[in-house]
Each structure stands twice: as structure tokens, then as C-alpha cells.
Amino acid sequence: MQCAYCQQDRKLIDAHIIPRPFHPEADGAEAVILAGPDNLAYPRRAPVGVYDQHILCAECDAKLGELDQHAVECLLRGACHSFVHQGQARGKTYDTADADTILRFIVAVAWRASIARHEMFERVTSEKYESEMLQVLKSGDLLNFDAVIAEFDENTVGFLNPHQSRFDGVRFMVIYAGRFVFYLKLDKRQMPFSFRTHSLRISGVVRTVVRDYSRSKEFNVMRMIFEQPHLARMRKKWALGPKRKKEL
């Protein structure tokens, strides 16, 4: 089959869309729920993350893996300190993360999500940007792309589907990756003014906005999904833990 990156006819592998380390490792159901494309489908566990068997060969997956590794080492597990703006703590600054590399990493995740066939990514409609994303990954030229990053104040949060949204009229792809939320600008217009302090390209550093997960709209969506009446048996099964599932 043809690899989407090198365009060569090669054997394809199980390629993760979002790097596996970003998936929470906790056993609790709240850590591993994946909402369906309509936010009403059955949530399900994904202990090894979400991958696609139809997009990348091993060599090209390894190339993108270099970006993934930088994000894992310098963002997910990297040293950070509080980011203070106008006398108030607004988030975190990641000391060893390179802003351009993290931006290319976010583009890589968005590109894989856009071409993936997995149902989790059915709401990602960015075909018009796929060629530009691929150009960024191959040439290093960031073109019109920019991004901001938020993170929740908890590590074990559920995954929602990537989707597109607008802020001040500017189009973004919103991608959830563990405690992080990436907002990739898919628009030739400038970054909204309120986003510029945390813009990877404008600030030149990797800063995040820290959000209260228990008060977030994402938490409410996950709760509504999991509390659907038809999931009562699943809630009971998950509460018993993996060793006792077969007894039900």
C-alpha cells in the first residue's frame, strides 16, 4: 500500500496518531474514555492509544517520531516554571522545548488525524490543508501555521475527538492529547489578539494556559457521555476493574 508521507508502495505499520505516551496510563475509566464521532457512541478503553494501519510506513513513521520524541521529552515530561503575565500566574513555560519543533509536532499530529481512517478522527475536515501540512513536515517551512497550547490541571483526563472551531473568526483545529489541548491555526488570517501571548511563533517560547479540568466544558461533555442510561452496564463493568470483567 502507498505511504501517505513518501508516496511509495511500502508495507504500512500501526502508526499512532497521537503519540502513545500522551495517553493516560491510569486504570480509572475517566482516564481512557474516547468519545465517538457524535459524542454519543460508546466510550471505550484505549490502553495503547489510537493508531491507524493505513497511513505510514516504518521509515516515515520514524521520521515523524523524532518530532514526537521532542514533544514527549520536552513538553510532556519536560521541566517548566510558572508563566506570569501582568503580575498573575497564567500558565507554564517549558524550559527545554523548542517552539518551532513543537509547532511542527502539532502539525504532524493534525496531518495524521486528517488522513486517518479511525472513527475518532471523522470530525477532522482539513483536506484543503493536508498538502500544506505535509510541506511543513518535509521542508521545515512553517508557512501560515501557528498554535497555542492549553493544559488541564489533572493528568488523567479523557480524550475527546479533534474538531474545528473558530475564535474571533479565525479557524483552528482543536486536538486533545492527554492533559494537553493543542489549538492549531488553520487560517491565513493573523492569530487573534487574545492568543498572541501564548502563540508559539509570536512568543518564540513554549507556554501553556493551565485550565481547571473539573470546571471545563470538556469535563461536562465527558460526564454527559458516560452517564448515558445505556452505559449503565459498562459503568458497572469498568468499576469492577479489568480482572472481573469476564464475570459479567
C-alpha positions in Angstrom: 0.0 0.0 0.0 1.1 3.6 -0.6 2.6 5.5 2.3 0.9 8.9 2.7 4.3 10.6 3.6 6.8 9.3 1.0 4.1 8.3 -1.6 5.9 5.0 -2.1 4.4 1.5 -2.3 5.5 0.0 1.0 4.4 -2.1 3.9 2.4 0.0 6.3 2.5 -0.2 10.1 0.4 0.6 13.1 1.1 4.3 13.3 -0.1 6.2 16.3 -1.9 9.5 15.5 -1.2 11.0 18.9 2.0 9.6 20.5 1.3 6.8 22.9 3.0 8.5 26.0 0.3 11.2 25.8 -2.4 8.6 26.6 -3.0 8.4 30.4 -1.8 5.1 32.0 -4.2 5.1 34.9 -6.7 2.3 35.1 -9.6 4.6 36.0 -12.4 4.8 33.4 -12.2 8.5 33.5 -8.7 8.4 32.1 -9.3 6.5 29.0 -12.7 7.3 27.6 -12.7 8.0 23.9 -15.9 9.7 22.8 -17.4 8.5 19.5 -17.7 10.9 16.5 -21.1 12.2 17.6 -20.2 12.3 21.3 -23.0 9.7 21.8 -21.2 6.5 20.9 -19.9 4.0 23.4 -16.8 5.3 25.2 -14.0 2.7 25.2 -10.6 2.0 26.7 -7.5 2.6 24.5 -4.6 1.5 26.7 -2.1 1.6 23.8 -3.5 4.7 22.2 -5.2 5.2 18.9 -3.4 4.1 15.8 -4.1 3.6 12.1 -2.8 0.8 9.9 -3.3 2.6 6.6 -1.1 5.7 6.5 2.6 5.3 7.2 5.5 3.0 6.5 8.0 2.3 9.3 10.7 4.7 7.9 8.3 7.6 7.6 6.8 6.9 11.0 10.2 7.1 12.4 10.9 10.5 10.8 7.8 11.9 12.4 8.7 10.1 15.6 11.6 12.5 16.0 9.1 15.3 16.5 7.0 13.1 18.8 10.0 12.4 20.9 10.9 16.0 21.4 7.3 16.7 22.5 7.4 13.8 24.9 10.7 14.7 26.4 10.4 18.5 26.5 6.7 19.1 26.8 5.0 16.1 28.4 7.9 15.3 30.7 9.9 18.5 30.5 11.0 21.0 33.1 8.7 24.0 33.4 8.0 27.0 35.6 5.0 29.3 36.1 4.3 31.9 33.5 3.5 35.2 35.0 1.7 37.9 33.0 0.7 41.3 34.5 1.6 40.0 37.9 -0.6 36.9 37.7 0.3 33.3 37.1 -1.3 32.4 33.7 0.3 29.1 32.9 3.6 27.3 32.4 6.7 27.9 30.3 8.6 24.7 29.2 12.3 25.5 29.5 13.8 23.0 27.1 11.0 22.8 24.5 11.8 24.4 21.1 8.8 26.4 19.8 9.3 25.7 16.1 9.8 21.9 16.8 6.7 21.8 19.0 4.7 23.6 16.3 5.9 21.1 13.7 4.9 18.3 16.1 1.4 19.7 16.4 1.2 20.0 12.6 2.3 16.3 12.4 -0.5 15.2 14.8 -3.0 17.3 12.8 -1.9 15.8 9.5 -2.1 12.3 10.8 -5.5 12.9 12.2 -6.7 14.4 8.9 -5.7 11.4 6.8 -6.5 8.7 9.4 -9.4 6.4 8.8 -10.1 5.7 12.5 -13.6 6.8 13.6 -12.2 9.0 16.3 -11.0 11.4 13.6 -14.1 11.5 11.4 -14.8 15.1 12.5 -11.4 16.3 11.3 -12.1 18.0 8.0 -8.9 19.7 6.9 -8.3 18.2 3.4 -7.5 21.6 2.0 -4.6 22.0 4.4 -3.2 18.5 4.1 -0.7 19.3 1.4 0.5 22.4 3.3 0.9 20.3 6.4 2.9 17.8 4.5 5.1 20.6 3.1 5.8 21.8 6.7 6.8 18.3 7.7 9.1 17.8 4.8 10.7 21.3 4.3 10.5 22.8 7.8 8.9 26.0 6.5 6.0 26.7 8.9 4.0 28.7 6.2 0.9 30.2 7.8 0.6 27.7 10.7 0.7 28.8 14.3 -0.6 27.3 17.5 -1.3 27.8 21.2 -1.4 25.2 23.9 -3.6 24.7 26.9 -3.2 22.1 29.6 -5.5 20.8 32.3 -4.5 20.7 35.9 -5.0 16.9 36.0 -3.1 14.2 34.2 -5.8 11.6 33.9 -8.4 13.2 31.6 -10.5 11.6 28.9 -10.0 12.1 25.2 -12.5 14.0 23.1 -12.5 13.9 19.3 -10.4 16.5 17.4 -12.6 19.1 15.8 -12.6 22.5 14.2 -13.6 25.7 15.9 -13.4 29.5 15.4 -12.0 32.1 17.8 -12.6 35.7 16.9 -13.5 34.4 13.4 -10.2 32.5 13.0 -10.3 28.8 12.2 -8.5 26.3 14.5 -8.2 22.6 14.8 -8.6 21.6 18.4 -6.7 18.4 19.4 -6.8 16.7 22.8 -3.7 14.8 23.9 -3.8 13.7 27.5 -3.7 16.8 29.7 -2.8 19.0 26.7 -5.1 20.7 24.2 -3.5 21.9 21.0 -5.1 24.8 19.0 -3.6 24.8 15.5 -4.5 27.8 13.4 -5.8 26.7 10.0 -6.3 30.2 8.6 -4.2 32.8 6.7 -5.6 35.5 9.0 -3.5 36.6 11.9 -3.6 35.0 15.3 -6.4 36.5 17.5 -5.0 39.2 19.7 -6.0 37.4 22.9 -3.9 34.3 21.8 -0.7 36.2 20.9 0.9 36.0 24.3 0.9 32.2 24.1 1.5 31.9 20.3 4.4 29.6 19.5 5.6 31.7 16.6 5.0 35.2 18.1 6.4 34.5 21.6 9.1 32.1 20.4 8.8 30.0 23.5 6.5 27.2 24.6 3.9 28.5 27.0 0.7 26.9 28.1 -2.5 28.2 29.7 -3.5 26.0 32.6 -7.2 25.2 32.9 -9.3 23.7 35.7 -10.5 20.4 34.4 -13.3 20.0 36.9 -14.8 23.2 35.7 -14.2 22.8 32.0 -16.7 22.2 29.2 -14.7 19.1 28.3 -15.3 17.6 31.7 -19.0 18.2 31.4 -19.1 16.6 28.0 -17.3 13.5 29.2 -19.6 13.3 32.2 -22.7 13.5 30.0 -21.4 10.8 27.6 -20.5 8.4 30.4 -23.8 9.0 32.3 -26.0 8.0 29.4 -28.5 5.4 30.6 -27.5 2.7 28.0 -24.0 2.8 29.5 -25.1 1.6 33.0 -23.7 -1.9 32.5 -20.4 -0.6 31.1 -20.0 1.7 34.1 -20.5 -1.3 36.4 -18.1 -3.4 34.5 -15.4 -0.8 34.5 -15.8 -0.1 38.2 -15.0 -3.7 38.9 -11.7 -3.4 37.2 -10.2 -5.4 34.3 -9.8 -8.7 36.2 -13.5 -9.1 36.8 -14.9 -8.0 33.5 -15.5 -11.5 32.3 -17.7 -12.3 35.2 -20.5 -10.1 33.9 
